[in-house]
Amino acid sequence: MVRFVGIDPGASAMHCVLLDDTRRIVDGRVLATDATEELALIASGATAIAIDAPAAPSTAPHAQDPSLVGKFRTARCCEIALGRQYRLWVPWVTPVAGATVPAWMQVGFGLYADLAANGHSPIEVFPYAGFRLLSPTKLAKKTTRAGIVERIARLEAQGITAPWIGLWSHDALDATLAALLALRAVEGTALAVGCGHDDSAIWVPRAS
């Protein structure tokens, strides 16, 4: 079976969703952050994997750029390019190596390393950007009922449905969007956003 995996890591758990090549959800799980064996099993045979977390610490390639506000001068190229090209600025900035790293980012860094060690090349996504670029209007906050309903509608418009999806958490919906972008990256209907001063990239839907 062709499978596309989306992972939304948190400080204490990881939401994983698997799609087949017809965009049917074939599995969904919440894993502990140290469930490396179960994660390896889920990822085995995957055609593509997308993770909702930064892939690596920042090297601050734009540290001397006076056009950026202070917060973003230590950001990676992909975070800056996403803001400049799409007006979608991440609410966080990836720290430089040696700085304090939020727990969910530490989990993400570990995921990329573990999956790479098993022969995978996961891509990075920022689900809000993915949902927003699939939407004609701004989205309500994902923690609200309206935000969840809007995100489900965007997924269903992409041909994705699942039993009881209306009861899913926003983390599960973010993981589903990540899996969709993994699929679209293989299809050629997603693109990597960055500006080339480092090797960072955030994948987003390609415009029709």
Backbone bond lengths (Angstrom), bond angles and torsions (degrees), N, CA, C in turn:
res aa  C-N    CA-C-N  psi(-1)  N-CA   C-N-CA  omega(-1)  CA-C   N-CA-C  phi
1 M - - - 1.462 - - 1.528 109.83 -
2 V 1.323 116.71 132.49 1.456 121.39 173.42 1.520 107.77 -74.42
3 R 1.320 116.46 127.12 1.467 119.74 -175.73 1.518 110.67 -132.12
4 F 1.323 114.36 142.36 1.463 122.33 176.90 1.521 107.62 -123.67
5 V 1.320 116.50 127.06 1.454 121.98 -171.92 1.526 110.05 -110.36
6 G 1.330 115.57 133.13 1.460 121.69 172.39 1.516 109.05 -118.32
7 I 1.337 116.55 134.85 1.463 120.83 -177.51 1.522 109.44 -128.98
8 D 1.330 115.50 129.78 1.464 122.30 175.63 1.531 107.19 -115.22
9 P 1.331 118.70 97.87 1.455 120.14 -177.95 1.522 112.12 -82.26
10 G 1.324 115.57 143.87 1.451 122.54 173.50 1.513 109.00 -125.34
11 A 1.312 116.07 -177.50 1.457 119.90 -177.87 1.518 112.23 -67.06
12 S 1.350 117.10 -29.38 1.462 119.36 -175.10 1.520 114.08 -127.26
13 A 1.328 118.39 -3.51 1.464 121.16 -178.82 1.520 109.94 -157.27
14 M 1.341 115.33 160.49 1.457 121.79 177.36 1.522 108.55 -126.89
15 H 1.323 116.83 128.50 1.461 121.35 174.31 1.530 107.99 -94.71
16 C 1.325 115.71 128.88 1.461 121.81 -178.56 1.525 109.73 -124.64
17 V 1.327 115.95 133.69 1.467 121.48 177.27 1.523 108.01 -131.29
18 L 1.338 116.34 138.60 1.458 122.24 179.39 1.519 110.06 -118.55
19 L 1.322 116.30 132.01 1.463 123.25 174.26 1.521 109.00 -112.26
20 D 1.346 116.13 150.22 1.458 118.36 167.18 1.523 108.47 -95.35
21 D 1.334 116.99 -177.18 1.463 119.04 -173.57 1.518 113.41 -75.09
22 T 1.345 118.02 -2.44 1.461 120.75 172.32 1.531 111.19 -97.39
23 R 1.324 116.03 6.06 1.471 123.91 -179.03 1.528 111.90 72.28
24 R 1.303 115.75 22.69 1.465 121.03 175.39 1.520 109.52 -87.87
25 I 1.321 117.12 132.88 1.462 120.62 176.56 1.528 108.24 -74.26
26 V 1.326 115.57 120.06 1.465 120.20 -176.69 1.523 112.57 -107.93
27 D 1.326 117.41 -11.51 1.462 119.90 177.31 1.523 108.34 -165.78
28 G 1.314 114.93 154.22 1.456 121.60 175.57 1.515 108.86 -157.50
29 R 1.324 116.63 131.28 1.459 120.07 -176.11 1.526 110.78 -145.89
30 V 1.325 114.86 156.26 1.460 121.58 170.11 1.525 106.04 -112.81
31 L 1.324 116.24 119.68 1.456 121.38 -176.47 1.520 110.98 -111.00
32 A 1.305 116.29 152.08 1.458 120.76 167.96 1.526 108.32 -67.83
33 T 1.300 116.67 153.59 1.462 119.67 -176.41 1.525 113.02 -67.79
34 D 1.324 117.56 -16.69 1.462 119.99 178.65 1.532 112.40 -104.32
35 A 1.336 117.04 15.61 1.470 121.16 -178.60 1.523 110.34 -83.39
36 T 1.324 115.97 60.81 1.463 120.39 -172.82 1.530 112.37 -66.86
37 E 1.338 117.66 -35.63 1.463 119.41 -179.33 1.525 111.40 -68.72
38 E 1.340 117.17 -42.23 1.467 119.80 178.61 1.521 110.50 -66.98
39 L 1.336 116.46 -38.15 1.455 119.49 177.34 1.522 110.72 -62.97
40 A 1.320 117.08 -43.07 1.463 120.64 178.80 1.523 110.90 -60.63
41 L 1.330 117.02 -37.73 1.459 120.98 178.23 1.526 110.83 -66.35
42 I 1.323 116.52 -43.61 1.464 120.77 178.66 1.526 110.61 -62.15
43 A 1.325 116.21 -41.18 1.463 120.98 -175.45 1.525 113.12 -79.01
44 S 1.328 116.91 -18.53 1.466 119.16 -176.00 1.527 110.33 -60.39
45 G 1.291 115.69 129.73 1.455 120.61 -179.85 1.512 115.16 78.80
46 A 1.326 118.23 1.64 1.466 120.45 -179.54 1.526 110.66 -66.12
47 T 1.317 115.48 138.53 1.459 120.46 176.04 1.521 110.79 -74.38
48 A 1.323 117.06 -38.42 1.461 121.55 178.93 1.526 108.82 -157.02
49 I 1.323 115.36 150.57 1.461 122.71 -178.47 1.520 108.30 -131.97
50 A 1.328 116.47 136.82 1.465 121.38 176.10 1.518 109.18 -125.48
51 I 1.329 116.11 140.63 1.454 122.12 -175.97 1.524 109.68 -124.48
52 D 1.319 115.28 134.03 1.469 121.78 177.37 1.532 108.97 -88.46
53 A 1.326 115.43 70.81 1.463 121.63 178.80 1.515 108.10 -171.32
54 P 1.320 117.71 153.63 1.471 119.77 175.75 1.520 111.27 -61.26
55 A 1.316 115.51 147.22 1.457 120.19 -176.65 1.525 113.04 -83.04
56 A 1.339 116.98 -25.61 1.463 120.43 -175.22 1.522 109.45 -163.77
57 P 1.328 117.51 161.09 1.466 119.68 176.22 1.534 111.41 -59.65
58 S 1.301 115.94 158.80 1.463 121.45 179.48 1.525 110.98 -78.08
59 T 1.317 115.21 146.75 1.465 121.11 170.71 1.524 110.76 -101.46
60 A 1.343 116.63 6.87 1.472 123.81 177.81 1.528 112.79 50.92
61 P 1.341 118.16 54.92 1.465 119.85 -178.34 1.529 114.08 -67.68
62 H 1.345 117.04 -16.04 1.467 120.10 -178.73 1.527 111.94 -112.12
63 A 1.325 116.35 26.17 1.466 120.76 -175.08 1.528 112.99 -59.36
64 Q 1.309 117.30 -28.15 1.465 120.94 -177.68 1.528 113.28 -103.18
65 D 1.330 116.51 15.73 1.471 120.29 -177.51 1.522 109.78 -85.22
66 P 1.354 118.00 108.17 1.469 120.39 -176.44 1.522 113.72 -70.72
67 S 1.334 118.39 -12.41 1.468 120.54 -179.28 1.524 111.92 -79.79
68 L 1.322 117.52 -9.89 1.460 121.31 -178.58 1.520 110.91 -98.57
69 V 1.331 115.83 143.53 1.459 119.20 172.35 1.522 108.16 -68.43
70 G 1.307 116.32 159.98 1.454 121.04 -173.34 1.510 114.54 -52.49
71 K 1.327 116.91 -41.73 1.466 121.12 -177.90 1.512 112.33 -55.04
72 F 1.337 117.56 -39.07 1.455 120.78 -172.55 1.528 113.78 -94.13
73 R 1.323 118.35 0.59 1.463 118.14 179.40 1.519 112.88 -71.07
74 T 1.327 116.91 -18.74 1.465 119.22 175.45 1.528 111.89 -101.58
75 A 1.322 117.17 8.40 1.469 120.90 -176.34 1.521 111.51 -76.07
76 R 1.328 114.27 163.64 1.456 121.05 173.37 1.526 109.94 -79.96
77 C 1.335 115.21 162.74 1.460 120.06 -179.25 1.529 112.26 -57.28
78 C 1.332 117.10 -40.99 1.463 118.89 -175.77 1.518 111.73 -64.18
79 E 1.333 117.42 -36.64 1.464 120.83 179.74 1.529 110.60 -67.61
80 I 1.328 116.02 -38.47 1.466 120.88 179.66 1.528 110.38 -73.38
81 A 1.324 117.20 -44.20 1.466 120.36 -179.46 1.517 111.78 -63.57
82 L 1.335 117.01 -38.91 1.461 120.05 178.32 1.521 110.60 -61.60
83 G 1.328 117.09 -39.92 1.459 120.89 178.03 1.517 112.47 -68.85
84 R 1.319 116.43 -45.26 1.468 119.85 -176.25 1.523 112.63 -72.08
85 Q 1.314 117.13 -40.56 1.460 120.12 -175.41 1.527 113.13 -82.81
86 Y 1.341 116.70 -32.41 1.462 120.25 -173.54 1.527 113.48 -121.50
87 R 1.342 116.43 -2.20 1.464 121.27 -177.01 1.533 111.09 58.63
88 L 1.315 115.36 35.15 1.455 122.53 178.00 1.531 107.06 -120.20
89 W 1.309 116.26 95.87 1.456 122.00 -176.72 1.519 110.05 -95.18
90 V 1.312 117.01 129.37 1.458 120.16 178.86 1.528 109.14 -64.69
91 P 1.336 118.57 146.24 1.459 120.97 -179.70 1.527 112.68 -77.34
92 W 1.325 116.43 -9.70 1.458 122.53 179.14 1.525 107.38 -124.63
93 V 1.312 116.86 165.98 1.456 122.17 171.94 1.526 107.17 -128.41
94 T 1.315 116.47 134.63 1.457 120.07 179.93 1.528 110.53 -66.99
95 P 1.316 118.70 125.96 1.466 120.92 -179.08 1.530 112.15 -67.60
96 V 1.317 115.08 159.26 1.461 120.28 173.55 1.526 108.76 -77.24
97 A 1.317 115.58 161.80 1.463 120.26 179.00 1.528 109.87 -58.57
98 G 1.320 115.76 134.65 1.456 121.20 179.71 1.505 114.29 95.54
99 A 1.345 117.21 -16.64 1.468 121.10 178.35 1.525 109.20 -84.46
100 T 1.324 116.14 169.44 1.459 121.00 177.49 1.533 109.86 -67.29
101 V 1.304 116.36 130.54 1.464 121.96 -177.46 1.523 109.00 -113.86
102 P 1.339 119.05 126.94 1.467 120.59 176.80 1.524 111.05 -55.75
103 A 1.324 115.91 150.45 1.464 120.45 -175.14 1.523 112.38 -58.12
104 W 1.351 117.73 -40.77 1.471 119.35 -177.97 1.529 111.41 -66.21
105 M 1.347 116.89 -32.53 1.465 119.34 176.87 1.524 110.48 -70.41
106 Q 1.332 117.00 -37.73 1.461 119.76 177.04 1.520 110.54 -59.86
107 V 1.339 116.25 -41.51 1.466 120.09 176.37 1.528 109.64 -61.17
108 G 1.321 116.21 -43.08 1.463 120.16 178.93 1.517 112.68 -61.57
109 F 1.326 117.37 -46.42 1.466 120.25 177.98 1.528 110.13 -56.38
110 G 1.335 115.88 -43.32 1.459 119.64 179.10 1.517 112.53 -63.29
111 L 1.338 116.67 -37.77 1.463 120.75 178.93 1.524 111.56 -60.92
112 Y 1.330 116.21 -49.01 1.464 119.60 179.58 1.524 110.51 -58.26
113 A 1.335 116.61 -43.92 1.466 120.39 -178.92 1.524 111.34 -64.41
114 D 1.340 116.82 -46.02 1.463 120.39 -178.91 1.531 111.30 -63.38
115 L 1.331 116.13 -43.78 1.462 119.12 -178.25 1.530 111.02 -69.03
116 A 1.331 116.85 -38.61 1.466 119.59 177.04 1.527 110.76 -62.32
117 A 1.334 116.67 -38.12 1.461 120.76 179.41 1.525 111.66 -64.05
118 N 1.349 116.31 -22.30 1.464 121.51 178.69 1.525 112.50 -100.71
119 G 1.328 116.18 15.71 1.456 120.54 173.03 1.512 116.38 89.32
120 H 1.334 117.62 8.93 1.464 120.85 179.76 1.532 110.56 -95.83
121 S 1.316 115.47 158.10 1.471 121.88 176.28 1.526 108.50 -127.57
122 P 1.325 117.70 74.58 1.472 119.60 -176.01 1.523 112.07 -65.64
123 I 1.329 114.98 148.13 1.457 120.74 175.77 1.525 109.08 -101.49
124 E 1.317 115.57 160.57 1.471 121.54 -179.07 1.525 110.34 -101.09
125 V 1.320 116.21 139.43 1.458 120.91 176.90 1.527 109.52 -134.69
126 F 1.314 115.19 160.36 1.467 123.87 173.59 1.521 105.13 -126.67
127 P 1.338 118.62 95.71 1.467 120.85 -169.42 1.519 115.60 -53.61
128 Y 1.333 118.51 -35.89 1.461 117.15 179.22 1.526 110.19 -57.84
129 A 1.332 116.95 -42.67 1.468 119.67 179.20 1.517 110.43 -62.64
130 G 1.341 117.05 -41.63 1.456 119.67 178.63 1.509 112.40 -61.74
131 F 1.330 116.74 -48.07 1.468 120.05 178.32 1.528 110.79 -62.12
132 R 1.323 116.16 -42.42 1.475 119.25 -176.30 1.520 111.40 -64.82
133 L 1.324 117.81 -38.89 1.455 120.44 -179.09 1.526 112.41 -76.47
134 L 1.312 116.89 -11.39 1.470 121.05 172.23 1.517 111.85 -96.24
135 S 1.323 116.17 3.71 1.460 121.28 -174.01 1.529 110.78 -119.98
136 P 1.326 118.13 140.73 1.463 120.62 177.38 1.526 112.94 -76.62
137 T 1.320 117.10 -13.60 1.464 120.58 -176.40 1.525 109.94 -136.29
138 K 1.325 115.86 168.51 1.456 120.70 175.65 1.519 110.07 -63.73
139 L 1.329 115.06 156.01 1.455 120.82 -177.42 1.521 111.07 -105.25
140 A 1.318 115.71 146.33 1.458 120.01 171.73 1.532 108.75 -68.85
141 K 1.322 116.91 161.93 1.462 120.41 179.68 1.514 110.39 -57.22
142 K 1.323 115.07 140.48 1.472 119.41 -174.97 1.516 112.87 -67.64
143 T 1.324 117.83 -16.82 1.465 120.75 179.19 1.520 112.68 -84.18
144 T 1.336 117.63 -3.88 1.455 121.10 179.34 1.532 110.05 -98.89
145 R 1.345 115.20 160.45 1.463 119.32 177.12 1.526 110.26 -60.16
146 A 1.339 116.45 -43.12 1.466 119.71 -179.56 1.527 110.69 -60.72
147 G 1.323 116.61 -41.40 1.454 119.91 179.88 1.513 112.76 -64.43
148 I 1.327 116.75 -39.00 1.458 120.70 177.73 1.528 110.32 -66.23
149 V 1.323 117.11 -45.08 1.468 121.04 179.52 1.527 110.67 -60.12
150 E 1.326 116.89 -43.09 1.470 120.55 -179.99 1.527 110.81 -63.36
151 R 1.307 117.33 -42.87 1.463 119.94 -179.13 1.523 111.82 -67.28
152 I 1.323 117.00 -38.56 1.465 119.64 176.01 1.528 109.96 -61.58
153 A 1.328 116.68 -41.31 1.467 120.21 179.08 1.529 111.37 -61.91
154 R 1.333 117.03 -38.54 1.475 119.95 179.04 1.527 110.18 -66.42
155 L 1.333 116.86 -41.11 1.462 120.07 178.75 1.528 110.78 -65.55
156 E 1.326 117.02 -43.43 1.464 120.21 -179.89 1.523 111.16 -64.43
157 A 1.331 117.01 -34.06 1.462 120.25 176.84 1.529 111.48 -66.08
158 Q 1.329 116.35 -21.96 1.463 121.86 176.57 1.528 111.96 -91.42
159 G 1.327 117.01 7.18 1.452 121.15 177.57 1.511 114.53 87.83
160 I 1.347 117.48 13.94 1.460 121.17 -178.20 1.521 109.84 -103.98
161 T 1.313 115.53 124.57 1.468 121.05 175.42 1.528 108.61 -138.64
162 A 1.310 115.91 160.04 1.465 121.44 176.15 1.518 108.38 -157.71
163 P 1.337 117.61 146.98 1.467 119.50 176.03 1.524 111.06 -57.08
164 W 1.294 116.18 135.66 1.467 122.42 175.69 1.530 113.60 61.33
165 I 1.316 117.34 26.73 1.461 119.18 -178.00 1.533 111.19 -62.80
166 G 1.321 116.14 -24.25 1.460 119.70 177.64 1.513 113.41 -65.37
167 L 1.328 117.24 -14.97 1.461 121.72 178.11 1.528 112.29 -97.54
168 W 1.319 117.25 -1.39 1.459 120.31 -176.60 1.525 110.79 -71.69
169 S 1.316 115.54 152.92 1.468 121.17 175.74 1.528 109.99 -79.26
170 H 1.324 115.63 164.41 1.464 118.97 177.68 1.526 110.76 -65.52
171 D 1.333 118.13 -27.60 1.463 120.36 177.20 1.529 110.65 -65.80
172 A 1.337 116.76 -41.30 1.461 120.38 178.09 1.523 110.99 -65.99
173 L 1.321 117.44 -37.18 1.464 120.52 178.20 1.525 110.53 -68.21
174 D 1.333 117.03 -37.67 1.473 119.65 176.04 1.529 110.38 -63.65
175 A 1.329 117.18 -40.40 1.460 120.28 177.86 1.526 110.97 -64.35
176 T 1.334 116.68 -36.15 1.464 120.41 178.11 1.523 110.85 -66.70
177 L 1.318 116.58 -42.06 1.464 119.96 176.79 1.517 110.05 -62.45
178 A 1.337 117.05 -38.29 1.462 120.43 177.72 1.532 110.36 -61.99
179 A 1.330 116.95 -44.66 1.469 120.09 178.29 1.525 110.91 -61.66
180 L 1.328 117.29 -39.40 1.464 121.14 177.50 1.519 110.82 -60.93
181 L 1.334 116.94 -42.16 1.464 119.21 -179.84 1.525 111.67 -69.97
182 A 1.335 117.46 -31.92 1.462 119.42 173.12 1.525 109.94 -60.26
183 L 1.340 116.05 -44.97 1.463 121.35 178.02 1.523 110.78 -63.15
184 R 1.335 116.30 -46.17 1.467 119.66 -177.25 1.529 111.93 -67.43
185 A 1.327 117.11 -30.69 1.463 119.14 176.71 1.525 110.26 -63.15
186 V 1.329 116.62 -39.63 1.462 120.50 178.05 1.527 110.48 -70.23
187 E 1.329 116.44 -38.56 1.477 120.80 178.66 1.520 112.66 -68.19
188 G 1.311 117.56 -21.60 1.462 121.09 -174.01 1.511 113.06 88.96
189 T 1.350 116.94 15.45 1.459 120.81 179.73 1.533 111.59 -108.44
190 A 1.319 115.92 19.81 1.463 122.16 171.56 1.516 107.20 -135.43
191 L 1.316 116.41 157.73 1.464 119.82 -179.30 1.519 110.48 -137.35
192 A 1.329 114.79 156.07 1.459 122.06 -179.30 1.523 109.34 -92.51
193 V 1.331 116.67 128.55 1.462 121.99 -179.34 1.525 108.90 -103.77
194 G 1.315 115.76 127.58 1.455 122.82 177.86 1.512 107.90 -172.07
195 C 1.327 117.42 175.81 1.476 118.66 178.12 1.519 112.66 -125.07
196 G 1.339 117.79 6.56 1.449 120.22 166.23 1.514 118.10 89.93
197 H 1.336 118.83 -3.97 1.458 118.92 178.98 1.525 111.98 -82.01
198 D 1.312 117.09 -16.48 1.450 122.71 169.16 1.526 106.59 -137.03
199 D 1.327 117.92 -175.53 1.462 118.88 -177.28 1.523 112.43 -99.76
200 S 1.332 117.17 20.51 1.459 120.38 -179.32 1.528 110.99 -78.33
201 A 1.333 115.90 150.86 1.463 121.45 177.31 1.512 109.67 -156.90
202 I 1.315 115.96 134.64 1.469 122.92 171.07 1.523 107.14 -110.10
203 W 1.326 116.40 127.01 1.456 121.15 -177.63 1.517 111.27 -89.31
204 V 1.335 115.55 137.24 1.469 121.86 -179.34 1.525 108.66 -136.26
205 P 1.339 117.88 162.25 1.472 119.48 176.73 1.514 111.27 -63.52
206 R 1.314 115.71 138.80 1.463 120.93 174.05 1.512 109.07 -78.55
207 A 1.319 116.95 138.27 1.460 120.67 179.31 1.520 110.54 -62.14
208 S 1.332 115.53 144.23 1.466 120.46 179.43 1.522 109.42 -63.96
